[in-house]
């Protein structure tokens, strides 16, 4: 009878140990994934701070406005050159 109790207790301990080990492995994988995500977020934050710094520069804002919104300075002429994608779309229609 004592042997059965010892085997049952040992089996329970081994089962609990194996559950804890598998939980530990799962948490380590989750930690690695979160660390990768944290690094990606930190990189994005660094890029956004750089963009914010650039947006405080008047020359950068003027360049951005000219390129994105086809604005010009006094005396400049804007020529709109179609992209390769536009040419392909027109030829397929």
N, C-alpha and C positions, 0 to 999 in steps of 0.2 A: 504494500500500500504506500509506503514511504517513497519507493522508487517512482510510482505513478505521479505522486505529488511533485517530486523533484523534476521529473520530465515535463510535467505541465507548467511549472513555474519557469523552467529553463526555456521552454518553447515560447511562453509569453514574453519573456525578456528578449529572446532573439527576435521575435516579431516586432516588439516595440523598438528595438535597436534598428532593425532594417527600415522601419517606417521613418525614424528620425534621420537616417542616412539619406533616404530618398528625398525627404523634405529639405535637407541641407543642400543636396545637389540641385534641386529645383530653385532654391533661393539663390544659390551661387550663379546659376544661369540667368536668373532675373536681374541680379546685381550687375552682371556683365552687360546685359542688354540696356539697362538703365544708365550705366556709365557711358556706353556708346551714344545713347540719346542725349545725355548731358553734354558730351563733347560737341555733338552736332548743334545743340541749342547755344552753346557758348560761341561756336563759330558764327552762327547766325547773328548773335548779339553783337559780336565784334564787327561784322559787316554792316549791321544797322547803325552802330555808333559811327562807323566811318562815313556812312551815307549822311548821317545827321551833321557831322563835321563839314562835309562837302556842301551841304545845303545852307550853311552859314556863310559860304563864300559867294560873293556877288558874281564873280567871273564864271563860276561853275553854274550858277542859276541861269545866267545869260546864255551860256553854251547849251544847257539843257533845253531852254525855251526855244532856241533857234533850231535845234535838231528835232525836238519832239513836236513842236507846234508851228514849224515853218515861219517863225518870226525872223525879222532881219533888222540889222542896224541901218542907220541912215546911209544911203548910197549903195547898199548891197542888193544884188538881184538873186532870187532863189530859183534854181532850176530843179524841177522834179524829174528824177530819172527813175523809171520803173525798175522794180526788182526782177530777178530771174523768175521768181515764183509767179509774178504778175504776167510775164510773157508766156509762161507755160499754161496758165489759166486761160489766157486769151486764145492761144492756138488750139486748145482742146475744145473750146466752145465752137 
